[in-house]
Amino acid sequence: MKQTSNTSVLMALFITFFVFVVVGASTTEIDMEMCAEAYHPYGHLLANLNKRGQPTVSWFPKGNFYITVGDNYIRLKGSLVTRIPGGNQDKILEMDFTFTDERATDQCFCGSQDFVNYVGTNSVSMPNYNMVQNRCTGKLQRDPYVNPNNLDFCPKCERDQCRRAREAGKAPAPIYRDWRFFNDVSGTLSGDGLPVFREKIHDIFKAVDPSLHSCTPTIKGLPLAQFYCSNMTDPDYGRGFGVNGKNQKCGMAVWLNCEEDIPTLDAGATNGIFSGHVMDINLNFMKCPPTASPTMSPTNWPTHSPTTGKPTASPTMSPTNWPTHSPTTGKPT
């Protein structure tokens, strides 16, 4: 009876080990860390926008700007500075955004059969990218007649980048087939650059409360955040197929508002829903540049501790230790 009990315990331990190692290993994705840059040296990573969606102030990384890529989330974290005149170049805006609630391409309205049926052209696998770019709007996505399955507002094609990806060749069909989409965002903007950022929002959107000193990111009512790279191991040699809305590099794009501003912005909209956005993220991502090797501080070098308050002289060899010629007589020869 005791032997049977021991056998059962050993079997249970084996099963537990098997599930942990084999099943766990196959379902857990190891986080990857990369760095981000502005989509162009004269572009931006983050931008304040006017009512036409055009940048008014561009923000660029200061030092390494990190992207952590995990299972069902993307995190952006780093410091940003602007180049606007007026003494604000030294103001630092700290960003820490995490995008979650991942959605697959087949959950996207703009790439769906429902959208293809509405615009009456091409197919899901070979769409008319001009239609995706210009006809798939938030208003259309919210129309239950056109979108009876309540699919998400994605993908977002901009500046003809989706069409260019197809024309460049060796692209998936459709080109956004493997993009990753995120339906939610949390996090903060902070630092002494935040008042500058908030001031620029109020300069354009006058109804926004000028006394607000925070910005909680939201993508409510906007296209989902989108992220992709064909070569996650070495993104410098990967393609994004237009995912960042600006070029063909590996990257990310998302439109955003501040949660604190939504009631005011909605109230000023003609249909009670603000369809614009006050900021953009458009970035390329890459391997992080190597950090400089740490240098040894002089205080870490070994020193001779003097025994008194005065520095001690370097030791000298005693003359008695020098070799001498012993004369054979009392006079030198």
N, C-alpha and C positions, 0 to 999 in steps of 0.2 A: 504493500500500500504506500509506503514511504517512497519507494523507487518511482512509482507512477506519479506521485506528487512532484518529485524533482524533475521528471521528464516533462510534465506540463509546464512547470515554471521556465525550464530551458526553452521550450517551444514558444512560449509567450514572449520571452526576451528576444528570440530570433525574429519573430514576426514584427515586433516593435522596431528592431534594428533595421529590418528590410524596408518597412514603410518609411522610416525616417530618412534612410540613405537613398533608396531608389526612387520612391514616390516623391519625397521632399525635394530631392535634387532635380527632378524633372519638372517641377512646378514652380520653383523659386528662381527668379531672375536676379542676378547679381547687379547691384547698382554700378553705373558707369559715370565717371566725372570727366567733363570736357570744359572747354572755355568758349566764350562767345565774343564776337566783335560786331561792330556796326556793319550793316549790309554793304556799305561803301564808305571809303574814307571821308567823303563829303556828305554822307547820308546820316543815319542815326541808328542807335540800338533802341532807344525810347524817344518818342517825340510828342510834344504838345501840338494840338491841331486846331485849325480854325473850323468854321461851320461847313466848309467844303471838303473837309478831311485832309487839308494840306498842312504840312509841318510849319509851325511858327517858331518853335524852339527845339533844337536837337540836343540829345544827351548821349554821351559817349563813355565807354568804360574807362575807369581810372585804375590801372593795374589789372590783374586777372579778374575776369567776370565769369563765374562758374555756372555750369549747367550740370545738374545731377539727373541722370536718366534712370528711372526705376520701373518696376512692374506697376502699371496703372498710375504713374505720376511723372511729372517733370518739374524740377525746381530750378529757378533762376535766382542767383544771389551774387551781389557785388555792388561796387560803388560807381556812380555816374557823375560826370561833370558836363557843363554846357560851355559853349563858346560865344554866348551872346555878350555884347559890350555892356559896360555899366558896372564893372567891378564884381560881377557874379561868377567869374570863371573859377574862383576858388571855393565856391559853394558845392558841397558834395551831397548828392541824393543817393541814399542807400535803398536798394531794392531787395526784397525777399519775397518772391511769389512762388506758390506751389500750385500747379495745375493737376486736377484729378478728375475722376468720373470719365474714364476713357471710353470712347465710342469707336466702333468699326465703320469702315466706309459704307457698308450696306445699311447703316443706320442714318446715312446722310441724304437729305432730300434733293440737293442739287446734283447728285449723281445717281438718282433713282429712276426707276421706270415711270413713276408718276410724273416726274419732271419732264422726261423724254416725251411722254404722251402729251403733256401740256404744250410744249414748244413745237411738237410735231416734226421732229427731225432726228436722223441718225439713231444710235442705240446706246445702251448703257456702257458697253465696252468700247465703243467708238463714238463718243459724244461730239457735238459741235461745241468746242470750247469757248467760242465767242458767245454762244447762248448761255453757257454756264456762268461766264464772267458778267454778262450784261443783263440777263433776264432773271437770274435767281436772286431775288431780293428777300429781305426780311418780311415784307408785306406779303409776298407770294407764299413764303414758307408758312406763314401763320394762317393762310386761307384753308379752312378745312375741306373745301370742295376740291382744291388742287392737291392738297396734301392730306388725304383722308387717313393715312397711317401715322400722322403726327411725327414725321421724321425730323431729324435735327437740321439746323441751319449750317450746312457744310456740304462739300468743300468750298473754299473761296479761291477763285482764280483772279489774279490781278495783272495788269500791265502786259497782257498777252503772254505771260510766262508759261501757262499750261499749253497753249498752242505751240510755243517755241520748243517746249520739251518734247512734244510729239514729233515735230519736224526735225529735231536734232537726231532722232533715231535711238534705238536700243532703250526704249522707255516702256514701262508696263502699259497695259491697256485695260482701263483708262490710266492715265499717268498718276492719278492720286489713289490708285488701288491699295497701296501699302502705307499711305500716310497714317499718322496717329492723330486722333482728335480728342480734345478734352473739353468737357461741358461745364467745368467749375474751376474757380480759382480762389485762393485765399492768400493772405499775406499782408505786407505793409510797405509803404514808402516812408522814409524817415530821413533825418539828418538836416543840416542847415541849408540844404538845397530845396527842402520841401516848401518853405514859404515862397521861394521863387517859382516853383512848379505850380503851386496853388494860385499865385498871382496871375500867371499866364492863362490859367483856365478862366479866371474871373474877367480878365481883359477881353476875352472873346465871348464868353457866355455870361452876360451881365446879370442874369437872374440868380446865378449861383451866389450863395452866402459868402461874402468876403471874409467873414470872421472864422470860417472853417480852417482848421490847421491839421487836417488828416485826410488820407485817401485810402479807403478800403477797396481793392480792385474788384470789379465785377464784369462779367461778359453776358449778363442777362439781356436777351433780345438781340444779341450780336452773333456773327459767325463764330463757330467754335474755334478754339485755339488749334493750330495745326503744326505738326512737327514731323520731319523725316530726314533720313540720310540713307543712301543705298549702301554705304560702307561705314558702319558704326565703329569698326576696328580702327580705321584710318580715314576720318571724315575729310581730310585735306584732299583725298582722292575719290571722294564720293560725290553723288549728285542728289540734289533735292527736288528736281523736276518742277521748280517754280513754287515750292511750298512756302517760301518766305515772302512771296508776292513781289519780289524785286529782282531776283536773278536765279540762276540754276544751281547754286551751291547748296550744300546741306544747311538746313536752318529751321527757323520757326517764325510764325506770324500770328498776331492776335490783335484785335481791336478791344479797347477797354474803356470803361468809365469808372468814376469813383462812386461807390455806393451812397455816400453822403449826399451826392448831388442829384440822384435819380428823382426824388419827389419833386424838386424844383424844375428839373428838365422835362419830366413827364407833364407837369402842369402847363408848361409853355408850349407843348406840342399840339398840333391841330387835332389829332385823334387821341390824345392822352397817352401816347406811347412815344418816347423819345427814341428815334431810330438812328441818331448819329452817335459819335463817340468823341471823347476828348483827348484820347492818347492812343498811340500805335506802338507795337513792338515789332520790329523787323530785324532779324539778326542772322548772321552766318555762325556756324560753330565749327570748332577745330580742336586739334590736340592742344593742351595747355603748353605754353612755352616753358622750357626748363627754368627752374629757379636757380639763382646764383648760389654757388657753394658757400656755406657759412665761413666767415673769416675768423681767425682766432684773435680774441681781444688781447692787447698787450698785458692786461691785468692777469691773463691766464698763463703768461709765460713764467717759467721758473726763475726766481730771483734769489740772491744771496741775502739772507737776513743778517744785518750787522748786529754785533753784540752790544754796541753802544749807540748813542744818538748820533755819532759822527760816522760818516762812511769809512770803511776800513780800506787800507791800501791793498793793492794786489800783492799776494805773497811773492817774495824774491828769494832767489837761491843764495844760500849762505856761502861766503867766500871759502869757508872751510871745506866745502864740497867740491870746489874747483880743483882739477888736477894740477899739481905743481912739479917743477923739476927740482929735485934735491941736489944741491951743489956738492961736489966732492971735496971742495976746500972752502975756506972762509971767504975767498974772493971769487967774483964771477969769472968764468973762463971765457 
